[in-house]
Amino acid sequence: MKKILFALVFTLSLNLNAQWKGTTSNDDQRTMMVQRHMDLYPKNDQSQLKNLFTKESTININGVNLPEGADDLAEAERMHHKIFKNIKFQVGANITSKYENGQIWTHVWAWWSGEGKKTKKSSVVPVHIAFKWDGVKATEAYMMYDPTALNNEIAANN
């Protein structure tokens, strides 16, 4: 009985893993759209966000959904530039994967850096962003990073 149960669980796990197989690209339209925003962000230019997201898109930063999606993200990015200078966004990898289960995701691994205008502290923060696509619009985005430097600079500005 244990062998049968083990075989069943093993077979099911193989099937679950198989759905995440797919093809990956770093020069497709979605990857380039994301890259365009990553290039514009250090210039305090949020114009590409309207091309990435719909009004209904869900954007989650460190486990918190932004109520107004891309509008809130644009405002947060403008705030970064109000309290930091010399902002850079160095992309280590930006790839889009089309999976057998039909999902399409773009993943960005990068390093954000900047100097607090009040604290004068320089910070380098690793960032991971994941975009889930429906056609050529991201319907979901997840941004993960250590917010300590940002929170410290916000506190210094209050």
C-alpha positions as CSV (number, residue, x, y, z in Angstrom):
1,M,0.0,0.0,0.0
2,K,2.8,2.4,0.9
3,K,4.5,1.7,-2.5
4,I,1.2,2.5,-4.4
5,L,0.7,5.7,-2.4
6,F,4.3,6.7,-3.0
7,A,4.0,6.0,-6.8
8,L,0.8,8.0,-7.0
9,V,2.2,11.0,-5.1
10,F,5.4,10.8,-7.2
11,T,3.4,10.7,-10.5
12,L,1.2,13.7,-9.5
13,S,4.3,15.7,-8.5
14,L,5.8,15.1,-11.9
15,N,2.6,16.3,-13.6
16,L,2.6,19.5,-11.5
17,N,6.2,20.2,-12.3
18,A,5.6,19.6,-16.0
19,Q,3.2,22.4,-16.3
20,W,6.0,24.9,-15.5
21,K,8.2,23.8,-18.4
22,G,8.4,26.2,-21.2
23,T,10.5,28.5,-23.4
24,T,12.4,31.6,-22.2
25,S,13.4,34.7,-24.1
26,N,15.2,37.9,-23.4
27,D,14.4,39.7,-26.6
28,D,10.6,39.3,-27.0
29,Q,8.1,42.2,-27.0
30,R,7.1,41.7,-23.3
31,T,10.7,41.7,-22.1
32,M,11.5,44.8,-24.2
33,M,8.4,46.6,-22.8
34,V,9.6,45.9,-19.2
35,Q,13.2,46.9,-20.1
36,R,11.9,50.2,-21.5
37,H,10.3,51.0,-18.2
38,M,13.5,49.9,-16.3
39,D,15.5,52.3,-18.5
40,L,13.1,55.2,-17.9
41,Y,12.6,54.8,-14.1
42,P,16.0,56.3,-13.2
43,K,15.0,59.4,-15.2
44,N,11.8,59.7,-13.2
45,D,9.8,58.9,-16.3
46,Q,6.7,56.7,-15.7
47,S,5.3,57.0,-19.2
48,Q,5.8,53.3,-20.0
49,L,3.6,52.2,-17.2
50,K,0.4,52.8,-19.2
51,N,1.8,50.4,-21.9
52,L,2.6,47.7,-19.3
53,F,-0.6,47.7,-17.3
54,T,-4.4,48.0,-17.6
55,K,-6.5,49.9,-15.0
56,E,-7.5,46.6,-13.6
57,S,-4.0,45.2,-13.1
58,T,-3.0,44.1,-9.6
59,I,0.3,45.4,-8.4
60,N,1.7,44.0,-5.2
61,I,4.8,45.4,-3.4
62,N,6.2,43.2,-0.6
63,G,2.8,41.6,0.0
64,V,0.7,44.8,-0.2
65,N,-1.7,45.4,-3.1
66,L,-1.7,48.9,-4.5
67,P,-5.3,50.1,-4.5
68,E,-5.0,52.1,-7.6
69,G,-2.5,49.8,-9.4
70,A,-0.3,51.5,-12.0
71,D,-1.3,55.0,-10.8
72,D,-0.1,54.2,-7.3
73,L,3.1,52.7,-8.7
74,A,3.8,55.8,-10.7
75,E,3.2,58.0,-7.6
76,A,5.6,55.8,-5.6
77,E,8.3,56.0,-8.2
78,R,8.0,59.8,-8.3
79,M,8.3,59.8,-4.5
80,H,11.5,57.8,-4.8
81,H,13.0,60.7,-6.8
82,K,11.8,63.3,-4.3
83,I,13.7,61.7,-1.5
84,F,16.7,60.0,-3.3
85,K,19.2,61.2,-5.8
86,N,21.6,59.4,-8.2
87,I,19.0,56.6,-8.6
88,K,20.2,53.7,-10.7
89,F,18.4,50.5,-11.7
90,Q,21.0,47.9,-12.8
91,V,19.2,44.9,-14.4
92,G,21.0,41.6,-14.0
93,A,18.4,39.6,-15.8
94,N,15.1,40.3,-17.6
95,I,13.5,37.3,-19.2
96,T,10.0,36.2,-20.3
97,S,8.9,32.6,-20.0
98,K,6.0,31.0,-21.8
99,Y,4.9,27.9,-19.8
100,E,3.1,24.8,-20.9
101,N,0.2,25.7,-18.6
102,G,-0.5,28.8,-20.7
103,Q,0.9,31.3,-18.3
104,I,3.4,33.9,-19.5
105,W,5.7,35.7,-16.9
106,T,8.5,38.2,-17.2
107,H,11.0,38.2,-14.3
108,V,13.5,40.9,-13.5
109,W,16.4,40.6,-11.1
110,A,18.1,43.9,-10.5
111,W,19.9,46.2,-8.1
112,W,18.3,49.5,-7.1
113,S,20.7,52.1,-5.8
114,G,20.4,55.7,-4.7
115,E,21.5,58.2,-2.1
116,G,19.1,59.6,0.5
117,K,18.7,63.4,0.1
118,K,18.2,63.8,3.9
119,T,20.2,61.0,5.4
120,K,23.0,61.1,2.7
121,K,23.2,57.3,3.0
122,S,23.9,55.4,-0.2
123,S,22.0,52.1,-0.6
124,V,22.1,49.1,-3.0
125,V,19.1,46.9,-2.8
126,P,18.5,43.7,-4.7
127,V,15.0,43.6,-6.4
128,H,12.9,40.9,-8.0
129,I,9.9,41.8,-10.1
130,A,7.5,39.3,-11.7
131,F,4.9,40.3,-14.3
132,K,2.1,37.9,-15.3
133,W,0.7,38.6,-18.8
134,D,-2.5,38.4,-20.7
135,G,-1.6,39.3,-24.3
136,V,0.7,42.3,-24.1
137,K,-0.6,43.7,-20.9
138,A,0.6,42.7,-17.4
139,T,-2.4,41.7,-15.3
140,E,-0.4,41.1,-12.2
141,A,3.0,42.3,-10.9
142,Y,4.9,41.4,-7.8
143,M,7.8,43.5,-6.5
144,M,10.0,42.2,-3.8
145,Y,12.9,44.0,-2.1
146,D,14.1,45.0,1.4
147,P,12.3,48.3,2.2
148,T,14.7,49.3,5.0
149,A,16.5,52.1,3.1
150,L,13.3,53.4,1.7
151,N,11.5,53.4,5.0
152,N,14.5,55.1,6.7
153,E,14.5,57.9,4.1
154,I,10.8,58.3,4.3
155,A,11.1,58.6,8.1
156,A,13.9,61.2,7.8
157,N,11.6,63.3,5.5
158,N,8.7,63.3,7.9
